[in-house]
Amino acid sequence: MIQGIYGEIPSGLRLQRSFTGGHAIYLEGYYPGNAKRGIPEAYYVIDPLGRPRAGYKGEWWPASIVDLFATAFGGGRIPAMWAFPPGGVPPEVVGPDVVPIPDDPPGPSVTPNPSATPEPTATASADPGVSPGPIGPVLEPGDLTLALPTPDAPPVEHPDTGGHVLIPLFDICIVNPGLPLCPTGLEAVFPAGAPPVLQLPLGPKVDVLFVDSDRANVAIVGFTVDPPATADVKFWVQGQSPGAVGHASSMSSINLFGTTVLLARLDVKAATTYAFQAVAGNGLFAGHSPVGTFATGSGVESFSVALVQAAAPVFKAGTGLSPYSHLAEGALLRPMIKIASLGGSSCGEPADYGGTAYCLDQVDLGPLSSTCTVAKVSYQLAGIDAESVAVRAFPADAGMTPGGVMPLDGVLEASGPAGSGAVSVGCLGSGMTYYVAIDAIGDDRGVLASQTIVVP
């Protein structure tokens, strides 16, 4: 763990761009770089400001940036301490540049002056995952909020008919017309002495416990059904007319303190307000929860990846904030070639990916790089404050050189605009499997979306 000045890190790498004070980060790995390919030395950094629950797992930073961050605080030296697993043994610190910190002499303790601290990414409360007040749970990565309506909620204007639709979903009112927001008709009047009205048994009791999210574009509704019955969660975009009703894409259950809680997965869009209702049973014997709402936070509106063949590709390397192989704007990099396809030609930089040997020094392979497969990535983000978007293609199998070094130059990286765009990244190695991912530069959630592709 090293201490430094956060403001010395370029704003595109800072997870809170407005924060420039003292800060500490973790270093989990080191890469010696590749001078021939222009890949710098790098550290794998885990910034505590990142949100692991939302997908942040750290990233590679050039070593020069990490050194500047630390030495700015330490006056030319790097303030550091070791972290090791509980029960483990700390490493032996050696080297002439390591200056031990002397023991403090006995005496009264001194309270340090308060210093600037980064803004928290989430607010803790007595009930984890639930914010105080009537808004409802604060969720990551979608930052969903839950609110149940009051019986006197105002009607929704219906632009097509000029009337009012209390709930833009007729089947809910048909199943249970007694909902407070359903249209009402005339009360039935039975003459004296008539046979007793048939009393149908009530449907199961349905109680919504929480709405949460464990990944982008997914909402999880937890609810109970008593007695047990077939259940579902219906949801629709609030205020949209005509409204399309969605259903849970999958259902599961957990045992929570002796109670069976049903979990409904809803596939949702970012930056959208939804209404929902949990239902159980069938027909006249159905139960339901009150109609509630939740709002999804910033995230990915759309993301798609297609493999295409590049016509007359231009090969040129660029620069970026990471030690990956960065493409120049409008250009590509020569693909890695299977050593078995070189026809006896020498390879100065071999690496093994998933048991297959590839040659990394593409620049020397000439005509063999004329065929170029690229991943064309289209995306649209909503509500994300970022400087740009990094589009990266990671080999599914980590490469390993004969010297036992994991090469980062096998990861291809291109830049795209912050809000939406279409970016091509390549050339991709034939026969390889890649994870193609997008990451908003300056956002604290790490990878926003990814897709696996197999290159023919």
C-alpha positions in Angstrom: 0.0 0.0 0.0 1.4 3.4 -0.9 0.5 6.9 0.0 0.4 9.7 -2.5 -1.2 12.9 -3.8 -4.3 12.0 -5.9 -4.1 15.2 -7.9 -0.8 14.0 -9.5 -2.8 11.2 -11.3 -4.3 12.2 -14.7 -8.0 13.0 -14.3 -8.8 10.1 -16.7 -7.5 7.6 -14.2 -8.9 9.2 -11.1 -12.1 7.6 -10.0 -13.2 10.9 -8.4 -11.9 13.6 -10.6 -12.7 16.5 -8.2 -10.6 15.0 -5.4 -6.9 15.9 -5.5 -5.8 15.4 -1.8 -3.8 12.8 0.0 -4.8 9.2 -0.8 -3.6 5.6 -0.6 -3.8 2.8 -3.1 -2.9 -0.9 -3.3 -0.3 -2.3 -5.7 -1.2 -5.9 -6.6 1.2 -6.7 -9.4 4.1 -5.5 -11.5 4.7 -5.7 -15.3 8.3 -5.0 -16.5 7.1 -3.5 -19.8 8.2 -4.1 -23.4 10.4 -1.4 -24.8 10.4 -2.8 -28.3 6.6 -2.5 -28.5 6.4 0.8 -26.6 4.7 -0.8 -23.6 5.8 0.9 -20.3 6.4 -0.6 -17.0 3.2 -0.9 -15.0 1.6 -1.6 -11.7 -1.8 -3.3 -11.2 -3.5 -0.8 -9.0 -6.6 -1.3 -6.8 -8.0 2.1 -5.9 -10.2 2.0 -2.7 -12.5 4.6 -4.3 -13.6 2.0 -6.8 -16.9 0.1 -6.3 -16.2 -3.6 -6.3 -19.9 -4.4 -6.1 -20.4 -2.6 -9.4 -17.6 -4.4 -11.1 -14.5 -2.6 -10.3 -11.5 -4.9 -9.9 -8.6 -2.6 -10.4 -6.5 -1.8 -13.5 -3.0 -1.4 -14.8 -1.4 2.0 -14.4 1.9 3.1 -16.0 4.7 2.9 -13.3 5.7 6.5 -14.0 2.2 7.8 -12.9 2.4 5.7 -9.7 5.9 6.9 -9.0 4.8 10.6 -9.4 1.7 10.0 -7.2 3.8 8.6 -4.4 6.9 10.7 -4.5 4.9 13.9 -4.5 3.7 13.0 -1.0 7.0 11.5 0.2 9.3 14.3 -0.9 11.2 12.0 -3.4 10.6 8.8 -1.5 7.6 6.4 -1.7 5.7 6.1 1.6 4.6 2.4 1.7 3.6 -0.5 3.9 3.2 -4.2 3.4 -0.2 -6.0 3.5 -0.3 -9.7 3.9 -3.1 -12.3 4.6 -4.2 -12.9 8.2 -1.9 -15.5 9.7 0.7 -15.0 7.0 4.3 -13.8 7.4 5.3 -10.3 6.2 8.0 -10.2 3.6 11.5 -9.4 4.6 12.2 -5.8 3.5 15.7 -5.4 2.0 17.5 -2.7 0.0 19.5 0.4 0.7 16.6 2.8 -0.1 14.4 1.4 2.7 14.5 3.7 5.7 12.9 2.2 8.9 10.5 4.3 10.8 11.9 4.7 14.4 9.7 3.8 17.3 7.9 6.8 18.8 9.1 7.7 22.3 6.6 7.2 25.1 4.4 10.2 25.7 0.9 11.6 25.3 -0.8 10.7 22.0 -1.4 13.5 19.5 -4.5 13.8 17.4 -3.6 14.6 13.8 -5.2 17.5 12.1 -8.1 16.6 9.8 -7.1 16.5 6.1 -9.1 16.4 2.9 -10.7 13.0 2.2 -12.4 11.7 -0.9 -16.2 11.8 -1.1 -17.7 8.5 -0.2 -19.2 6.4 -3.0 -22.0 5.1 -0.8 -23.6 6.1 2.5 -23.8 3.4 5.2 -26.8 3.0 7.4 -28.0 0.8 10.2 -29.7 -1.4 7.6 -27.1 -2.3 4.9 -28.2 -1.4 1.4 -31.1 0.7 2.6 -30.9 4.5 2.8 -32.7 6.3 5.6 -35.9 8.1 4.8 -38.8 7.4 2.4 -36.8 7.2 -0.8 -35.9 3.5 -0.5 -32.8 1.4 -0.9 -29.8 2.9 -2.6 -28.4 0.3 -4.9 -25.2 -0.4 -6.9 -24.5 -0.5 -9.8 -27.9 0.7 -10.8 -28.5 3.0 -7.8 -32.2 1.9 -7.8 -34.7 3.5 -5.4 -37.9 1.9 -4.2 -41.1 3.8 -3.3 -44.6 2.5 -2.8 -47.4 4.8 -3.9 -50.0 6.3 -1.5 -53.7 5.7 -2.2 -54.2 9.4 -3.1 -51.5 9.4 -5.8 -52.4 11.6 -8.8 -53.7 10.0 -12.0 -51.6 9.8 -15.1 -52.7 11.9 -18.1 -53.5 9.8 -21.2 -52.6 11.8 -24.3 -54.5 9.6 -26.8 -58.0 9.6 -25.2 -57.9 12.8 -23.2 -59.0 10.8 -20.2 -57.0 9.5 -17.2 -55.5 6.1 -16.7 -54.8 5.4 -13.1 -52.6 2.4 -13.9 -51.3 1.8 -17.4 -51.7 -1.9 -17.0 -55.2 -3.3 -17.3 -54.5 -6.9 -16.4 -53.5 -6.0 -12.8 -56.9 -4.4 -12.3 -58.7 -7.3 -13.8 -56.9 -9.8 -11.6 -57.6 -7.7 -8.5 -60.0 -4.8 -9.1 -59.8 -3.7 -5.5 -56.5 -2.0 -5.9 -56.8 1.7 -4.6 -55.7 3.1 -8.0 -58.0 0.9 -10.2 -61.1 2.4 -11.9 -64.3 1.7 -9.8 -67.8 0.9 -11.0 -71.3 0.9 -9.4 -71.6 -1.1 -6.2 -73.8 -4.1 -6.4 -77.1 -4.1 -4.4 -78.8 -7.4 -3.4 -82.4 -7.5 -2.4 -83.4 -8.6 1.1 -83.7 -12.3 1.5 -81.4 -13.1 -1.4 -79.0 -16.0 -1.2 -75.7 -15.2 0.5 -73.0 -13.9 -1.7 -70.4 -16.5 -2.5 -67.2 -15.8 -0.6 -64.1 -16.8 -2.5 -60.9 -17.5 -0.6 -58.4 -14.7 -0.7 -55.2 -15.1 -2.8 -51.8 -15.5 -1.1 -50.3 -12.6 0.7 -47.5 -11.0 -1.3 -45.0 -8.6 0.5 -42.1 -6.9 -1.3 -39.0 -6.9 0.9 -36.4 -5.1 -1.3 -35.3 -4.0 -4.7 -31.6 -4.4 -5.4 -29.0 -4.8 -8.1 -25.9 -7.0 -8.4 -24.9 -5.8 -11.9 -25.7 -3.2 -14.5 -29.0 -3.3 -16.2 -30.4 -5.9 -13.8 -32.9 -5.3 -10.9 -33.6 -8.0 -8.3 -37.0 -7.9 -6.5 -37.2 -9.9 -3.3 -40.6 -10.8 -2.0 -42.5 -13.3 0.1 -45.6 -15.3 -0.8 -47.8 -16.8 1.9 -49.0 -19.5 1.3 -46.5 -20.6 -1.4 -47.8 -20.2 -5.0 -46.6 -19.6 -8.5 -45.3 -16.0 -8.6 -44.0 -13.4 -11.0 -43.0 -9.7 -11.1 -44.5 -7.5 -13.8 -42.9 -4.1 -14.6 -43.3 -1.3 -17.1 -41.8 2.1 -17.8 -43.6 4.6 -15.6 -45.6 7.2 -17.6 -45.1 5.5 -21.0 -48.3 5.1 -23.0 -49.0 2.6 -24.4 -47.0 0.7 -21.9 -45.2 -2.6 -22.6 -45.4 -5.0 -19.7 -42.2 -7.0 -18.8 -41.9 -10.1 -16.7 -39.2 -11.6 -14.6 -36.5 -13.2 -16.8 -35.7 -15.7 -14.1 -36.9 -16.7 -10.6 -34.9 -18.1 -7.7 -35.2 -18.3 -3.9 -33.1 -18.0 -0.8 -33.7 -18.8 2.8 -33.4 -15.6 4.8 -33.5 -16.1 8.6 -35.9 -19.0 8.2 -38.1 -17.3 5.6 -38.2 -18.3 1.9 -37.7 -15.2 -0.1 -38.4 -15.3 -3.9 -35.9 -13.4 -6.1 -37.1 -12.1 -9.5 -34.6 -10.9 -12.0 -35.8 -7.9 -14.1 -33.8 -6.9 -17.2 -33.9 -3.1 -17.3 -32.4 -0.1 -19.0 -30.3 2.6 -17.4 -31.6 6.0 -16.3 -35.2 4.8 -16.4 -38.1 4.9 -13.9 -40.1 1.7 -13.7 -43.4 0.7 -11.9 -43.7 -2.9 -10.8 -45.9 -5.3 -8.9 -45.3 -8.8 -7.5 -48.2 -11.2 -8.1 -48.8 -14.8 -7.0 -51.5 -17.4 -7.7 -53.9 -17.5 -10.6 -57.2 -15.9 -11.7 -59.6 -15.1 -8.8 -57.2 -16.8 -6.4 -54.3 -14.3 -7.0 -52.5 -12.1 -4.5 -50.5 -9.0 -5.2 -48.2 -6.4 -3.7 -48.9 -2.7 -3.9 -47.6 -1.1 -7.1 -44.1 0.3 -6.5 -41.5 2.2 -8.4 -37.8 2.1 -8.8 -35.4 4.3 -10.8 -32.3 2.8 -12.4 -29.1 4.9 -12.2 -26.5 5.6 -14.8 -25.3 2.7 -17.0 -25.4 1.1 -20.4 -28.4 1.7 -22.7 -27.0 -0.5 -25.5 -23.9 -2.5 -26.2 -23.2 -4.8 -29.2 -20.1 -6.4 -30.8 -19.8 -7.7 -34.3 -16.8 -9.3 -36.1 -16.0 -7.7 -39.4 -13.1 -7.8 -41.9 -11.3 -4.6 -42.2 -10.7 -3.3 -45.8 -7.3 -1.7 -46.5 -6.4 -1.4 -42.7 -4.0 1.3 -41.6 -1.6 0.0 -38.9 -0.4 2.6 -36.3 0.1 2.5 -32.6 -1.2 5.4 -30.3 -0.8 6.4 -26.7 -3.1 6.0 -23.8 -3.3 6.1 -20.0 -2.8 2.3 -19.7 0.1 0.0 -20.6 -2.1 -2.0 -23.1 -1.5 -1.9 -26.8 -3.3 1.3 -27.7 -4.5 1.9 -31.3 -4.1 5.3 -32.9 -7.3 7.0 -33.9 -8.7 5.4 -37.1 -6.0 2.8 -37.1 -5.4 -0.8 -36.1 -2.5 -3.0 -34.9 -1.1 -6.0 -36.7 -2.6 -9.3 -35.4 -0.7 -11.9 -33.4 0.2 -14.8 -35.7 0.3 -18.5 -34.8 3.9 -19.5 -34.8 2.9 -22.7 -36.7 1.7 -20.3 -39.6 5.1 -18.6 -39.9 6.5 -21.1 -42.3 9.8 -21.4 -40.5 10.2 -17.6 -40.1 11.8 -16.6 -36.8 9.8 -15.0 -34.0 11.6 -12.7 -31.5 8.7 -12.5 -29.0 6.7 -15.7 -28.6 3.9 -16.2 -26.1 1.6 -19.0 -25.2 -2.2 -18.4 -25.1 -4.3 -21.4 -24.1 -1.7 -23.9 -25.2 -1.1 -22.3 -28.7 2.1 -20.4 -29.4 1.7 -17.0 -31.0 4.2 -14.4 -32.2 3.9 -11.0 -30.6 6.3 -9.0 -32.9 3.7 -8.4 -35.5 5.5 -5.4 -37.0 8.1 -7.7 -38.7 5.6 -10.1 -40.3 4.9 -8.1 -43.4 2.3 -9.6 -45.8 1.1 -12.1 -43.2 -0.9 -9.3 -41.6 -3.0 -8.4 -44.7 -6.1 -10.2 -43.4 -7.5 -8.3 -40.5 -10.5 -9.3 -38.3 -11.8 -6.5 -36.0 -14.4 -6.2 -33.4 -16.8 -3.4 -34.2 -18.3 -2.2 -30.9 -21.4 0.0 -30.7 -22.5 1.4 -27.4 -24.7 4.1 -25.8 -24.3 5.2 -22.1 -26.8 7.0 -19.9 -26.0 9.4 -17.1 -22.2 8.5 -16.9 -19.9 11.5 -16.4 -16.7 10.4 -18.2 -14.0 11.9 -20.4 -14.0 9.1 -22.9 -14.7 5.3 -23.2 -12.0 2.7 -23.5 -12.9 -0.2 -25.7 -10.6 -3.2 -24.9 -10.2 -6.8 -26.3 -8.7 -9.1 -23.7 -7.5 -12.6 -24.7 -9.6 -15.1 -22.7 -6.4 -17.1 -21.9 -3.7 -15.0 -20.3 -0.5 -15.1 -22.3 2.8 -16.2 -20.9 6.2 -15.6 -22.4 9.0 -18.3 -22.2 10.6 -16.1 -19.5 7.4 -16.4 -17.3 6.1 -12.8 -17.9 2.5 -12.1 -18.7 2.5 -9.8 -21.7 0.0 -6.9 -21.6 0.6 -6.1 -25.3 -1.9 -8.9 -26.1 -4.7 -6.6 -24.9 -5.9 -4.2 -27.5 -7.3 -0.8 -26.6 -9.1 1.9 -28.5 -10.8 5.1 -27.4 -14.3 6.3 -28.1 -16.5 9.3 -27.2 -18.0 9.5 -23.7 -21.8 9.2 -24.5 -22.2 6.9 -27.5 -20.2 5.7 -30.4 -19.0 2.9 -32.7 -15.3 1.9 -32.3 -13.3 -0.8 -34.1 -10.6 -2.6 -32.1 -8.2 -5.1 -33.8 -6.6 -6.8 -35.5 -7.6 -9.9 -33.5 -5.6 -13.1 -33.5 -7.0 -15.9 -35.5 -8.3 -18.8 -33.4 -8.3 -16.8 -30.2 -11.2 -16.0 -27.9 -11.5 -12.5 -26.6 -13.5 -10.6 -24.0 -14.5 -7.3 -25.6 -15.3 -4.7 -22.9 -16.1 -1.0 -22.5 -14.9 1.1 -19.6 -15.8 4.8 -19.0 -12.6 6.7 -18.2 -13.0 8.4 -14.9 -15.9 6.3 -13.7 -15.5 4.2 -10.5 -17.3 1.0 -11.7 -14.7 -0.6 -13.9 -16.0 -2.6 -16.8 -19.5 -1.5 -17.8 -20.3 -4.3 -20.3 -18.5 -7.1 -22.0 -19.1 -9.8 -24.6 -17.2 -13.0 -25.5 -16.2 -13.5 -29.2 -14.3 -16.2 -31.0 -12.2 -15.2 -33.9 -12.2 -17.7 -36.8 
